[in-house]
Amino acid sequence: MVFHQIEALAAVGVNEVVLAVSYQPQTMQDFLESEQQKLGIKITCSRETEPLGTAGPIKLAESLLNDGEPFFVLNSDIICDYPFQKMLDFHRKHGGMGTILVTQVEEPSKYGVVLFDKTGKIERFVEKPPKFVGNRINAGAYLFSPSILQKLVLRATSIEKEVFPELAAEGLLYAVELDSFWADIGQPKDYLTGMCLYLSNLRNKDPKSIQYGPDFIGNVLVDPSAKIGQNCRLGPDCVIGRDCVVEDGVRLIRTTLLPGTRVKSHSWISDSIIGWQCTIGEWVRIENNTVLGEDVSVSDEIYVNGASVLPHKNVTTDIPDPTILM
Amino acid sequence: MSEEKTQNTVSEFPKTKAVILVGGASKGTRFRPLSLDLPKPLFPLGGKPMIEHHIEACARVPGLMEIILLGFYEESLFTSFLELTSERFGVPIRYLREAKSLGTAGGLSRYSNAILSGNPGAIFVLHCDIGCSFPLVNLLRFHVQKSPEFTILGKVVEPGEARKYGCMVKDPNTCELLHYAEKPSSVVSELINCGVYVISPWILDYIGQIRNGSQSPNRVSFYMNRENDIIRLEQDVIMPLAGKGKIYVYEMDDFWAQVKEPKTALRCSELYLAYYKEHKPELLTTPTTSLRARMDGLLFMRNQKPTVGLQETRLNIVGAVYIHPSAKVESNAKIGPNVTIAAGVEIAAGARLKDCIILEDVNIKEHAFISHSIIGWGSIVDAWTRVQGTAENPTIFGAGVVTEAEIVVRNCTVLPHKTLNESCHQQIIL
């Protein structure tokens, strides 16, 4: 997910990306290497040894950010078509301390609503308003001038709840509107929705990247290194990652296969996320927001309904009802 | 012991007849929805109508004169089956329809003239709703040796199982039946009544005496049923005669199962298939039974080299499987263990079937998965659909059920001619 953001950042001339992480699996390290090469930018990980909330990690990376130029802060759970250039232009124009990306949503009561005037200057924030006050919410992407670093402290603090209201009161924050799709994909279900949005956006922007043919329905993205067998029906809304193998007669719907996964013949997977290096047996059925962690293997003929399976597990009996398999 | 290997001569045995008690439509309700479209005695187990196993076993008995089916089903339901079967096994078979249920013993007595015509020395009496290896020749030999009035086929089962059936206590030396309890609420014995008997003509006479009142079974339950003229073989005949030197028990180790609900049919079919695998492997379908030959309806005899279709792909078969020669099965479907596929069925490429009974003219589409299920006549299971049950709670489709593609049906009973367009779980679909 984070690489969509890194690529978009590189495209507007960002030359260094800092990932604020609390854990760092090997798979992530491998991706970083290849991504640095590909995009010609520097990627650094800033690792928290204790939880610092959403503001603390920015302070932690102060030495990397304090170069006199504005910097972006992105929430990695967000998927959208980032208008980074628009944010930069607007930020230079208004001269405030921060620019916050906002997006319109149908049910603002679930989110933090942002109220701003015609110039974009933010007046206040209302967290999960029970009554309608506005329908623009914080989209989780910010552009800050380095001067904000003086407002932050190195302890667990929330930038949204503790820092922003104070800055808004001083008239230092501005809102810029996102006009493309937006989704918070922190939860698997939302991830799949985000994937669908991303794919339909991709179809408009880069139709060549979508797979076409009798075995494909709707928006399906297949990595060139993946192998697809005969008599499959894939889609709508599937992503098949690097080095995946999909054997004959497989049916995939609204599903992501992360890199290195093999799905054996005649299996059927819908609305699920299959982790890295997984092996799915023959005649398996997986559905209903199932999430398989890295290196999970599912035996032949098994039924998995709405399970969350932690890495390295072997699933050898049916999981007929939603469960977490530790 | 396999009966084929023992040398039998006609002179060793008396002339016999066999009576198979088939019951009636009002008795098969626990077998719904499968008994809605076919009388239960004709439901296939191990690839053959339930009752054909009984008939085949009777036909093997030297000196058997005739097989009589006794029940209150409509006669026409059995006509063509009985004609074909009679011809195949070379034994006269007729159906006697009871006007009303007289109980298992009452029916025998009512038709005693027909049963005793031709003077058989002994009569086999078999309940229909059981699956068994039917060691009738050995049973008869035992009967002749012991020469009692009544011989019961018995089997030792798991202690927890026995109470569901008639429980028997026998003399360990003489094998005489000392005590009998029908479905007792406490533990009586692990030796159960298999519902297969040999009786002498005297027993029919004895039942006749109960009917006309000159003989009283001396039991409360008998008098409670008196007004219905119901006389039951187990409670009203076996029970009072136990311990009186008249009844003996022949104990066997072979498989036995009662077929009540659909789930027991699946289990019983499995037992038949396992028995074939051990004793009559030529009845099962093997991976090398060539496809084209099968489609042409030719069956290979053992040791006979197939002459057509050798180049065809092998069937992907696991364990004991019976596929009717007229069924079309694509070579990369995977079938078994414990699967029977009836005539006219089509199984598409990439389908997976295990632990199931597929009835006539069913159509299973590509990549469908079926396990622990019975799929009724002419049903259609569409592509990538998963139909599954468990041994205790199988999925049952009545006739003509149609599923949409890509759904999952688990532990459901579906009545005939329903269309399933969404996934379902633990439902009875009316």
Contacts between the chains, C-beta under 8 A, distances in Angstrom:
chain1	res1	chain2	res2	distance
A	231	B	349	7.7
A	231	B	350	7.3
A	231	B	366	7.3
A	248	B	350	7.3
A	249	B	349	7.6
A	249	B	350	4.4
A	249	B	366	6.8
A	249	B	367	4.9
A	251	B	367	6.9
A	251	B	384	4.9
A	251	B	406	6.7
A	253	B	406	8.0
A	265	B	350	6.7
A	266	B	350	4.7
A	266	B	352	6.6
A	266	B	367	4.3
A	266	B	369	7.5
A	266	B	384	7.9
A	268	B	367	7.2
A	268	B	384	4.7
A	268	B	386	7.3
A	268	B	406	6.4
A	270	B	406	7.7
A	282	B	334	8.0
A	282	B	352	7.4
A	283	B	334	7.9
A	283	B	352	4.4
A	283	B	367	7.6
A	283	B	369	4.8
A	285	B	369	7.1
A	285	B	386	5.0
A	285	B	408	6.1
A	287	B	408	7.5
A	301	B	352	6.7
A	301	B	354	7.8
A	301	B	369	6.8
A	301	B	371	7.2
A	303	B	386	6.7
A	303	B	388	6.8
A	303	B	408	6.9
A	303	B	410	7.7
A	320	B	410	6.7
A	320	B	425	7.5
